[in-house]
Amino acid sequence: MLGTALLHVPRHPHVPLPLVLAFHGAGGNGPDFAKESGLSATADKYGFAVLYPTASSSSHFWSLNAAMKPDDVAAVAALLPRAEAKACADTTRIYATGVSNGGGFTARIGCALAGTIAAIAPVAGGYKALDPCPSRRHVSVLEIHGTKDQIVPYAGRKGDGAGSVSSFLAGWVARDGCAAATRQTHPRKGVTRYLHRSCPAGLAVEHLRLDGTDHGWPGAAPPWPAHNPSKLEAGEEVWQFFSKLRLED
């Protein structure tokens, strides 16, 4: 443990290790997310470390913008060097993922810690409360979202579409200098992968659309999500994306 954060390191690590920051949903905590997500088993399989922090507020809700206090970005930034040292981490291979409110916070971390984080993978993230991200920030992005998500709807807020998956991705496509056009594949029934073309070297923007899947971390222990027709396992997809990326000089 590092304070309230749980650090998972594979039993027989080959250092330096990639390090994944994993952010729980609203009202959760780091150790519980480790149990629910199954991400530590994925880490053992592929050989990376995982840091599971806990949000600072009494309600365990991650701060999604600068107006929300306490400031979880500062807390994570202060914790990261300790985790890197403890895990013997490769500082060119630091990544972030999270679910729901933690997915939204993952998006904020990608902007705030661009240059430290190589890639982010928000899952079922809420994006409408995020501050604008400056155009000079660059990070690779994989977004995973179910079309039947009733907590953070795929199409965003009714009326104006605020927080929609498409607008969130469009922002990173523009910042990363990728083409708006996508190559679409169907890796399994009910899953469409959207891969944005012509990104600069070292950057990637992708999206996994899960038809019929509701809110949560796909592959997690029941009851979250209750419906995941594709049987996609988020931890596996997140790591396969991260494993191809590192910070460029």
C-alpha positions as CSV (number, residue, x, y, z in Angstrom):
1,M,0.0,0.0,0.0
2,L,1.0,3.6,-0.7
3,G,-1.2,5.5,1.8
4,T,-4.8,4.6,0.6
5,A,-3.5,3.5,-2.8
6,L,-2.9,-0.2,-3.6
7,L,0.2,-1.0,-5.7
8,H,0.1,-4.4,-7.5
9,V,3.4,-5.7,-8.8
10,P,3.7,-9.1,-10.6
11,R,5.3,-11.9,-8.5
12,H,8.4,-12.2,-10.7
13,P,8.8,-8.8,-12.4
14,H,11.1,-8.1,-15.3
15,V,12.1,-4.5,-14.5
16,P,11.7,-1.8,-15.5
17,L,7.9,-2.3,-15.5
18,P,5.2,-0.5,-17.3
19,L,2.8,1.1,-14.8
20,V,-1.0,1.5,-15.2
21,L,-2.9,3.9,-13.0
22,A,-6.4,2.6,-12.5
23,F,-9.2,4.8,-11.2
24,H,-12.3,3.4,-9.5
25,G,-15.9,4.6,-10.1
26,A,-17.8,7.1,-7.9
27,G,-18.1,5.9,-4.3
28,G,-15.5,3.2,-4.7
29,N,-11.9,2.8,-3.6
30,G,-8.7,1.6,-5.1
31,P,-8.5,-1.9,-3.4
32,D,-12.1,-2.7,-4.3
33,F,-11.5,-1.7,-7.9
34,A,-8.6,-4.1,-8.0
35,K,-10.9,-6.9,-6.9
36,E,-13.8,-5.9,-9.2
37,S,-11.9,-5.2,-12.4
38,G,-9.6,-8.2,-12.6
39,L,-6.9,-5.9,-13.9
40,S,-4.3,-7.4,-11.5
41,A,-4.7,-10.8,-13.2
42,T,-4.1,-9.1,-16.5
43,A,-1.0,-7.4,-15.0
44,D,0.3,-10.8,-13.9
45,K,-0.3,-12.3,-17.3
46,Y,1.5,-9.6,-19.2
47,G,4.0,-8.3,-16.7
48,F,3.0,-4.7,-15.7
49,A,2.3,-3.0,-12.4
50,V,-1.0,-1.4,-11.4
51,L,-1.6,1.5,-9.0
52,Y,-5.1,1.7,-7.6
53,P,-5.5,5.1,-5.9
54,T,-8.6,6.2,-3.9
55,A,-10.2,9.6,-4.6
56,S,-9.5,12.2,-1.9
57,S,-13.0,13.4,-1.2
58,S,-15.2,11.9,1.5
59,S,-17.6,10.7,-1.1
60,H,-14.7,9.1,-3.1
61,F,-15.7,11.1,-6.2
62,W,-12.8,12.1,-8.5
63,S,-12.4,15.8,-9.3
64,L,-13.3,16.2,-13.0
65,N,-12.3,19.9,-13.3
66,A,-10.3,22.6,-11.5
67,A,-13.3,23.9,-9.6
68,M,-13.9,20.6,-7.8
69,K,-12.0,20.2,-4.5
70,P,-9.9,18.5,-3.2
71,D,-7.7,18.4,-6.3
72,D,-7.1,14.8,-7.2
73,V,-4.7,15.6,-10.0
74,A,-2.2,17.1,-7.5
75,A,-2.6,14.1,-5.3
76,V,-2.0,11.6,-8.1
77,A,1.0,13.7,-9.4
78,A,2.5,13.6,-5.9
79,L,1.9,9.9,-5.5
80,L,3.3,8.9,-8.9
81,P,7.0,9.2,-8.2
82,R,6.7,7.0,-5.1
83,A,4.8,4.4,-7.2
84,E,7.4,4.5,-9.9
85,A,10.2,4.0,-7.5
86,K,8.4,1.2,-5.6
87,A,7.5,-0.6,-8.8
88,C,10.8,0.0,-10.6
89,A,8.7,1.5,-13.4
90,D,9.7,2.5,-16.9
91,T,8.8,6.2,-16.9
92,T,8.3,6.1,-20.7
93,R,5.5,3.5,-20.2
94,I,3.1,5.1,-17.7
95,Y,-0.6,4.7,-18.6
96,A,-4.0,5.5,-17.1
97,T,-7.4,3.8,-17.2
98,G,-10.6,4.0,-15.1
99,V,-14.3,3.4,-15.1
100,S,-17.3,5.8,-14.9
101,N,-16.3,8.8,-12.8
102,G,-12.8,7.2,-12.8
103,G,-13.0,7.2,-16.6
104,G,-13.8,10.9,-16.7
105,F,-10.9,11.4,-14.3
106,T,-8.7,9.4,-16.6
107,A,-9.5,11.8,-19.4
108,R,-8.6,14.7,-17.1
109,I,-5.3,13.1,-16.2
110,G,-4.5,12.6,-19.9
111,C,-4.7,16.3,-20.4
112,A,-3.2,17.4,-17.1
113,L,-0.3,15.0,-17.2
114,A,0.4,14.8,-20.9
115,G,4.1,14.4,-21.2
116,T,4.1,12.0,-18.3
117,I,1.3,9.7,-19.3
118,A,1.8,7.9,-22.6
119,A,-1.8,6.8,-23.2
120,I,-5.2,6.7,-21.5
121,A,-8.1,4.3,-21.8
122,P,-11.3,5.7,-20.2
123,V,-14.1,3.1,-19.8
124,A,-17.7,4.2,-19.7
125,G,-16.4,7.6,-18.8
126,G,-18.3,10.8,-18.0
127,Y,-16.9,13.7,-19.9
128,K,-19.4,16.7,-19.7
129,A,-17.8,18.2,-16.6
130,L,-14.3,18.3,-17.9
131,D,-12.4,21.6,-18.4
132,P,-11.3,22.3,-22.0
133,C,-8.0,20.7,-22.8
134,P,-5.3,22.9,-24.4
135,S,-4.5,22.1,-28.0
136,R,-0.8,21.5,-27.2
137,R,-1.5,18.4,-25.1
138,H,-0.9,15.1,-26.8
139,V,-1.6,11.6,-25.5
140,S,-2.9,8.4,-27.1
141,V,-6.5,7.4,-26.4
142,L,-8.6,4.3,-26.4
143,E,-12.2,4.9,-25.4
144,I,-14.5,2.0,-24.5
145,H,-18.3,2.6,-24.1
146,G,-21.5,0.7,-24.3
147,T,-24.4,2.0,-26.4
148,K,-26.9,1.1,-23.6
149,D,-25.1,3.0,-20.9
150,Q,-27.8,4.8,-18.8
151,I,-25.5,6.5,-16.3
152,V,-23.2,8.3,-18.8
153,P,-25.1,7.9,-22.1
154,Y,-23.1,7.2,-25.3
155,A,-24.7,10.2,-27.1
156,G,-24.2,12.5,-24.1
157,R,-26.7,14.7,-22.3
158,K,-30.2,14.9,-23.8
159,G,-30.8,18.1,-25.7
160,D,-27.2,19.3,-26.3
161,G,-25.2,16.1,-26.4
162,A,-22.7,17.4,-23.8
163,G,-20.2,14.7,-22.9
164,S,-20.9,12.5,-25.9
165,V,-18.3,9.9,-26.9
166,S,-18.1,11.4,-30.3
167,S,-17.3,14.9,-29.1
168,F,-14.8,13.6,-26.6
169,L,-12.9,11.6,-29.2
170,A,-13.1,14.5,-31.7
171,G,-11.2,16.6,-29.3
172,W,-8.3,14.2,-29.0
173,V,-8.3,13.5,-32.7
174,A,-7.8,17.3,-33.3
175,R,-5.2,17.7,-30.5
176,D,-3.2,14.6,-31.6
177,G,-3.3,15.6,-35.3
178,C,-5.1,12.5,-36.5
179,A,-7.4,12.2,-39.5
180,A,-11.1,12.4,-38.7
181,A,-11.7,9.4,-41.0
182,T,-11.7,6.0,-39.3
183,R,-11.0,2.4,-40.3
184,Q,-13.8,0.2,-38.9
185,T,-13.4,-3.4,-37.9
186,H,-15.6,-5.9,-36.0
187,P,-13.3,-7.9,-33.8
188,R,-16.2,-9.8,-32.3
189,K,-20.0,-9.8,-32.4
190,G,-21.5,-6.6,-31.1
191,V,-18.1,-4.7,-31.1
192,T,-17.0,-2.1,-33.5
193,R,-13.4,-0.8,-33.4
194,Y,-12.9,2.7,-34.8
195,L,-9.2,3.4,-35.6
196,H,-8.4,7.0,-36.6
197,R,-5.9,7.2,-39.5
198,S,-2.8,9.2,-40.1
199,C,-1.9,10.0,-36.5
200,P,1.7,11.3,-36.0
201,A,4.3,8.7,-35.0
202,G,3.8,7.5,-31.4
203,L,0.1,8.6,-31.2
204,A,-3.1,6.6,-31.6
205,V,-6.8,7.3,-31.1
206,E,-9.2,4.4,-31.1
207,H,-12.7,3.6,-29.9
208,L,-14.5,0.4,-29.0
209,R,-18.3,0.7,-29.4
210,L,-20.1,-2.1,-27.5
211,D,-23.6,-2.6,-28.8
212,G,-26.1,-3.4,-26.1
213,T,-23.6,-3.1,-23.2
214,D,-24.6,-1.0,-20.2
215,H,-22.6,0.9,-17.6
216,G,-19.5,-0.4,-16.0
217,W,-16.2,-2.2,-16.6
218,P,-16.8,-5.0,-19.1
219,G,-15.5,-8.2,-17.7
220,A,-15.9,-7.1,-14.1
221,A,-17.5,-9.3,-11.5
222,P,-21.3,-9.1,-11.5
223,P,-23.4,-7.0,-11.3
224,W,-21.3,-4.5,-13.2
225,P,-22.2,-4.3,-16.1
226,A,-25.4,-6.2,-16.0
227,H,-25.5,-6.6,-19.8
228,N,-22.3,-7.2,-21.8
229,P,-23.5,-9.2,-24.9
230,S,-20.1,-9.1,-26.5
231,K,-18.3,-10.7,-23.5
232,L,-15.5,-8.2,-24.1
233,E,-12.9,-8.0,-21.3
234,A,-11.9,-4.4,-20.8
235,G,-8.6,-5.1,-19.0
236,E,-7.3,-7.2,-21.9
237,E,-8.3,-4.6,-24.5
238,V,-6.8,-1.8,-22.4
239,W,-3.5,-3.5,-22.1
240,Q,-3.3,-4.6,-25.8
241,F,-3.6,-0.9,-26.6
242,F,-1.1,0.3,-24.0
243,S,1.5,-2.3,-24.9
244,K,2.1,-0.7,-28.3
245,L,2.8,2.8,-27.0
246,R,5.4,4.7,-25.0
247,L,6.4,8.3,-24.6
248,E,8.5,9.6,-27.5
249,D,11.6,11.7,-27.0
